[in-house]
Amino acid sequence: MSIFKTAEAGEVKAKQLSKEGCKVTLAVEATPALVAKSFQNAAVQVQSRAQMQGFRAGKVPLDLVKQNFGGHIKERALDLVVKAAITGALEETKLNPVTVPVLTKGDFSSFSEDKSFSFEIAVDVAPEFDVKDYKGIVLTKKTETATDAEVQENLERVLDANARLETADDGAVVDDKCYAVVHYKGKRNGTEDYKLSADSELIDMAAPQTMPGLAEAVKGMKKGDSKTFETKEGEDTLSFEVTVDEIKNKVLPKLDDSFAKDMGFDTLDALKAKVKESLDAEAKQNARRAETAEIEDHLVKMNHFDLPQSLVDEYTESSLRNFVTSMTRMKPEQLTAEQRKSFEERIRPSVEKDLRVGYIIHAIAKKENLEATEADWKAELDKSLASSSGNKAEEKKIKTFFDERKAHIMATLSERKVFDFLKEQAVTK
C-alpha cells in the first residue's frame, strides 16, 4: 500500500475553479481529520529515524520525538497531507492528469494539526474534442517502382565505390579531374609550422580542400614540379613549398558480366535485377511513409484543439536534450539562453504535431472501435517468437520484452490499425 494512500471519504473537498484549454485549476481542502491523521503518521515515521542520547536509533519515545523533532514532523505531515489530498481531489473530480499536478497556491504558515488546510493545484488533462474529417482523405498517387534512370544511377554509384587509382601517363598535368599526391612544408607569418606540413598527401582535385590555396597552386604542375605560394588565413600569412610526387586518375570498372561476378552475381542482368528489386522495395517504403505523412498533415489541419502545455514542455525538453547530446559535443547545461531558445523554437512545432497526431489517432481508434485487443497482442508475440527459430534464450527475452512493454506495444498496434483503416478509407488521385 502506498504511504500516500488516498484519503478516506469526506476527508478531502475539491472544487473546480477554472479551466483554460487543458489546464484545470482546483481548490483543495484537507479536513482536520486528514491533517490530524497525517501528523500521527508523520510522527511515527520521524520516530523510526530519530536518534537521541540514551536511546537506540528508532526507539526514542514518541512524546520526546514530538518535543524535539516538531519541525521535522510538521514538514513530513505537510507532505503527506498535500499528496493524499491531491490524490483524493483527482478521484473526486474524476480528472485524469497527463503530468504531475502542480501546487500553485497555499498558505503554508497556517498549516496546523488542529485545523483544515486549503490550497490550489493546476492539473493538465488530455484535450477533449470530437475527431472529424478523417474518412475519404485525398492522397496523391505515389510511385512504387524505380525507374531505369534510377537503376542506372545506383549502378554508377556501385562502380564509383569500386573505382581504383592508376598512375597517369608521363607528361600529364594536374587538372580538375585527377588526384595529386604531394608533399609540402608551410610557414605561418614566416615561422615554420609543422601543422602546415604533410608527406604523401592525396588531393582530390574535384573536391573542396581544407588547406586554402593548395589545389589551385598545384593545378597545371607535372610530376616532380615544385612551387611556392602564399595564402591568407584570417590575419595570418601562410607560405608553402609544394612538390607534386605523383598524378593519378580514377578508373571505374566496366559494367559487364565480369564486374557482376566480382559482386557475387552470375551475370550483369542478375545484378541489375537485384538493384531494381532493392530500389523497388525502397520506393514502396517511401510511398508508405509519404502516405502516412499526408494523412497526419490532413488530420492536424482538420482537427484543432488545445494541447496540455506541461506535456509539450516536458517532451520539448526531452527532445532538446537528446538532440544536443547526440548531434553536438555540448551538454544541454552548457547551452546559452539564446542557443536554448533557438533549439526549442526548432523542436517545439514537431513535438506539438506528434502529440496532436497521437491524440487524434487515439480518438479515431476509440470512435471506430479499432483499439488493440489481447488477441492482437498475443498474435504479435507469436509472430516474434516464430522468428526465434526455437532458441529458448531468445524466446525468453522476447516474452520478457512483450510483458514489460505491453502498454506501448498495444498502443503501437492500435495506431497501426487506425492507419490501415484510414488508408482503406482514403481516395488516391
N, C-alpha and C positions, 0 to 999 in steps of 0.2 A: 504493500500500500504506500502511496506517495506521502511524504511528510507534508506536502501542501495539499492535503485532502480537501475536496470541495466542502464548503460549509454546509451545515445541515439546513433543512427547510426553515425559512424565516430568519436566518442569521445574516442574510445579505439582501439589500434592497437596491434595485438598479432602475435607472430611468434614462431613456434616450433623450439627449438634449438637442442634437442636431445631426444632420447627415449631408455632407458635401461631397459629391462624387462617390468615391468608395470609402471615404473616411467617416466613421460614426463616432460621435462623442457621447460618452456615457457618464452619468453621475452615479457613483457607487457609495453605498453606506454599509459599513460593517457594524452590526449591532453590538451593544455592550456584551452580550453573551459570547459572541465570536471573539471580541477583544479579550475578554477575561480568559477564555479557553486558550487563546494564543499565548497570553502571558504565562499561564500554567505550563504549557508545553515548552515555552522558551526557557523557563526556569529550570526544568528538568534537563533540557539539552545543554544549557550552560553548566549545570551541576556536573554533568558527565565529563566535562573537561576542566573543571575548576581545580586549582591547586592552592592549598593553604598549609602553613606550617602546623605540624601536629596531625595532619590527616593524609591518608593516601589519596593519590590523584583519582578524582571521580567519586570520592567518599565524603566530601565536605557536607555537613548537614545543610538542608535546604534553607533554613532560616538564616544561616550565616552566608549562604550564597546570595540570598536576596539582599542582605545588608551590605555585602562587599562588592557584588557584581551587578548592581542595579542597572547601570548604564548598558552593559552587555545584554542583559535580559530584555530591556526595553527595545534595543536595536534589533534583537532577534525576533521579538514579538511583533514589531512593526513589519518585518519582512514576511513573517507567517501570515499576518492579517491581510496585507496587500495581495499576496499571491493567492490565498484562499478566497478572498473577496472577488478578485478578478475572475477566477475560475467560476465562482458561483454566479457572478453577474453575466458572464457569457452564456452560461446554461439557462439562466432566467430569461434573457433576451433572445436566446436561440441564435446568437451570432456565431459565425464560423470564421475567425480571423485567418488571414493569409500570412501574416507575420506576427511576431510577438507584440501584444498591446503595449502602448507607451503611457506611463503615468504622466499627465500633463499639469495637474493642479492638486495641491493638498497642503493643509496647514499642519506640518509635522510637529510643530511646537505644542499643538493642542492634544497630541496623542497621549492618552492616559488609560490606565487599567480600568477605570470605573465609568467610562462613557463611550459612546459610539464614535466611530472615526469615518469621515467622509472625504472622498477625493474624486478626481475626474480622470478618465483614460480616453485615449484615442485608439480606435480599432480600425484597421484597414481590412475590408471584406472584399470578396470576389464581386465583380461587376454583375449587375442584373440587367439583362437585355433579351429581346426576342430576336433570335437569329433569323435573317431573311436573305432573299436573293442568292440562294446557294444552288438552286437547280437550274439546269439549262445554261450554264456558264459557257460563253463562246470562247473556244480555244483556236489558236492559229495552228494549222496543219504543220507538223514538223517532219523534216527529212530523217528517215531512219536507216538510210543506207549511204555508204561512202561513194563518192564519185570517182571516175577513173583518174581525174587530176589529183585527187587526194591520195589515192593509192600510189600514184607515181611520185608525188611529193614525199610520201613516207619512205618509199624505196630509196629515193635520193638521200634522205637523211641517214638511212642504214648504210648506204655506200660511203657517205661522208664520215660516219662513225668508224668505218673500217679503212679509211684512207691511210696512205703511208707517205713519208717524205723521201724524195730522191734528190741526190746532188745535181745541181744544174750544170749544163754544158759549159766548157771553158769559154770565157769571154762574156758570160751572162752578167747582166747588171741588176742591181736591186730595184724592183718596181713595186707597184701597189698590190700585186697578187702573190708574191713569193714569201718565203721565210728567210730571214737573215740570221746567221749565227755570228755574234760579235763579242769582242771584249773591250772594255773601256775603263778609264780612270777619270775621276772627277775632282774638281776643287770647288769649294764654296768661298766666294769672296777672296780668291787667291790662295786659300789654305786647303791642302789635300784633305779629303773626307772619304773614309773607307766606305761609308754608306752610299757613296755615289760611284762605286766601282763594282765591276762584275766580270766574271770569266765565262765564256761559252754561253752567253745569254741568247735564247731563241726569241726572235721578234716576228710576230705575225703582222706583216705589213698591211694587212687588210683590216686590222682591228685597232681600236683606241689603245694608247700606250700610257702607262703610269709615269714614265720618265719623260718629262717635257722636252720636245725638240729632237729626240733621238731618232725616231723614224724618219722625219724629214731630212735629218742630217745625212743618213746613210743612203737615201734614195739616189740612184744613179751610180753608186760605187760598185766596184768589182771586187772579187775575192783578192785579199791581200792589200787592198787600198786602206790608207789611214787618213784621218781628218780631224781637225779640231773645230769646235763650235761652242758658242755661248748661248745661254738662255736665262730667263728670269724666273725666280720663284719667290713671289712676294717682293720684298725689298732686297733679296739676295741675288747675286750674280753667280750662276753656275757655269763652269767651263769644263769641257770634256775633250779627251783624245780618244777616238774610237777607231777600231780596226775591224774590217769585215773578214771573218775567218772562213766562212762558207756561205753559199747561197743554195737554198733548197726549194723545190717545187712540190706542192701537194698533188699526189697522183691517186685518183679514185680507181677502185677495181671496176672491171667491166661487169655490167649487169647481164650475166649469162648463166647457163646451167652450171658452170664450174663454180661461180660465186655462190649459187644456190646450194650446191653440195657442201661448200665450206660453212654455210649457215645451218646445215643439218637437214636439207630438203633434197629430194631426188632430182627435181627439175625446177627451172625458173618459174614455170606455171604453178607448181605446187607452192613455191614461196609467195608468189603474187596472191594465190588463193588464200593463204594463211593471213597475209596482211589485210586482204579485203575482209576476211571473217572478223579479225580483231577490230578493224575500223567500223564495221557494221555494228558490232556489239557496243562499241563506244558511242556511236551515233544514236543507238536506241536508248542508252543510258542518259545521254544528253537530252534526248527528246522527252524522256520521262521527267527529268529534273526541270526542264523548261515548262512542261505542263503543270507540274506542281507549283512552280513559281508563279505562273499565270493565275492559277486557282487562288493561291494565297493573296496575290495582289488584288484580285477581284473581291474576295471576301473582306479584306481590310477596307477597301474602298466603299463597300456597300453596308458595312456594319460599324456604326460609330458608338462608342461608349467610353466612359472614363476607366482608367486603369488604377489599381492600388499603387500610389506613388512610393510607398515604402518598399514595395516589391520591386518596382522599377529601379529605385536607388540601390537596393541590395544586389540585383542582378547586374546593374551597370558597374558597380564597384568590383564585383567578382570578375566580370569580363575585362575590365580595365587592368586588374592585377594580373590576370592570365596573359593578356596581350603584352603588357610591359615586360613581364618576366620571360616570355618566350621569344619576343621579337626585338628586344633591346638588351643592352648589357646593364641596364639600370634596375634598381629595386623600386617598387612603387613608392616607397617612402622618400626616395631621392628626387621625385618629380617636384618641379616648382609649381606654384599655384597656377601659373599661366599654362604650363605643359599639361597639368592635370585637367584643367578646363578644356583645353584643346582635344585631349583624348576622350573626355566624357562627351563632348559635343559630337564626336565622330561615332562613338559607340552607342549612345542612348537611343537614336532612332531605330537601330537594328534590334536592340533589346525590346523596345516598345512594340515593334512589329511582331517579333517572335511571341511575346506574351499575348498580344491581341489574337494572333492566329491560334495559339493554344486554347484560349477561352472559346473562340468561335468553333473550333473542331470539337471541343468537349460539348458545347451546346448542341451541335448537329448530331453528335453521337447519342445524346440523351433524347433529342426530339425524334430521331429516326430509329431509335432502339438498336443502335449499332455498337453499343458498348461491348467490350470483350468479355467472354464468359470463362468459367473454369475449364470448359471443354476446349476453348481456343488456346488457353494457356497450356493445357496438357498436350494438345496436338503439336504446339511449338516445341515443347520439351521433348516429345517423342522424336520429332524431326532432328533435333540437335543430338539426341542420344544415338540415332541411327548413323550419324556421321562419325561416331567414335570408334566404329569397327570392332565393338566388343571389348575395348580396352577398359577394364574395371576402374582403374585410377582416373581415367579421363571421364568416365560416366559419373563418378562420384563428384568430380569438380563441376561438371555441368549441372547436376542436381542441386548442389550447394548454391551455385550461381543463380539458378532459377528460383530457389527458395528465398534467397536473400534479396533478390531484385524483382520479386514478384509484382509489386505495385508498378514499378517502372515498365516491366515487360507488358503488363496488362494495358497500360496507357499507350504504349507503342503499338500494340495490336489493335486497339480501338482507333488510333489515328490512321493506321493502315486501312482498316475497314472503311473509315469515312472517306479517305481519298479515293479508294476504289469505287465507292458509291458516287462520289462527285464526278469522277471521270466517266462513269457509265451514264450519268445524267447530263453530261456536257454535250455541247454541239460543236463539232470541229469544222472549220471552214478554211 
